[in-house]
Amino acid sequence: MTHRGWQEACGAANLTLYLREVSSSSPSPCLTSPQRQQLGPGSFKVRQRCSHAPSLKLMDAGIRSGGRRWRRGPVWATIVLVLMVLTSFCLAILSLWHALALKHEVAELRSQAAGKRGQQQAGEPWDSQAVRGDASESVNQPLSTPTVANPGAHGEVQSSTRITAERTGKLLQPCLQMMPDRGSSAIQQDHTRTTISWHVGLRRGSALVKNENTILVREEGFYFVYSQVYYMDKTFVMGHVINRIKHNIVGSELQKVTLFRCIRAMSSDSPFNTCYTAGTVKLEVGDSVELLIPRQSANISLDGDTTFFGAIRLL
């Protein structure tokens, strides 16, 4: 080999080493046109490296992007995990708060129930005694209370039940029940109606009093008014009405108003029948309630267990 051949071979080897260094340190290892002419057509390795340079760049970019993605993945997973942990912690605190509030309410209810139970136990003897006293009084009342009481100073009749109520201090409902007077003037008749003369059979309180043949109201309230008449008349229809006589009249109001009416069919073969009617009405102070039979003449029973008229104050 001549001296010129050795120079060309050494230049080619140096150029090859240079290309290798450039390819390892520089992103662009391909040769320029003068460098390719110096290497000549026999340099296959240089051509191969230049032809694979773009693929090497793509591989390097893919590796770098994959590394970035691999680095970003754990960051998002950590953030999601932290958020889940915080959410679970908040839910746990909220559940604990609700449990404590429920426990506090249960404790209050138990304390209230215990207090009520203690009050009931403390008042049990008095309550049971009061119940036994009311029961005994209700059982003995028909025996101890007479049907007809002694008349008072003004002709009014007072029941012994009122005296018992004043002594015991119990609140009793005022009432008044009247029965027919079996005297000579028990039935008063005129051209259009028949009036019954009454006398007091039972009275409690001062809200109701007898005024001639009517019930006079002294205390305003709601009253249960009732009546029954035992008819012994052959007239085909018998009955009676309960009227309210107002004490105060406003405008064109009627002073006498019919509250209740009772009608009963009679048989000519057996002319015996009772007629009962009752109802609740509000009465004012000074009002009167009367019972009238709208017949010129009426044949009725004067027994107190078949014919009666009364009222009870409810409120």
PyMOL commands that set and color helices and strands:
alter all, ss='L'
color gray80, all
select helices_A, chain A and resi 3-25+33-39+44-51+53-144+160-168
alter helices_A, ss='H'
color red, helices_A
select strands_A, chain A and resi 175-180+187-189+194-196+198-204+208-211+214-217+221-231+237-245+256-265+273-283+288-293+308-313
alter strands_A, ss='S'
color yellow, strands_A
deselect
rebuild
show_as cartoon
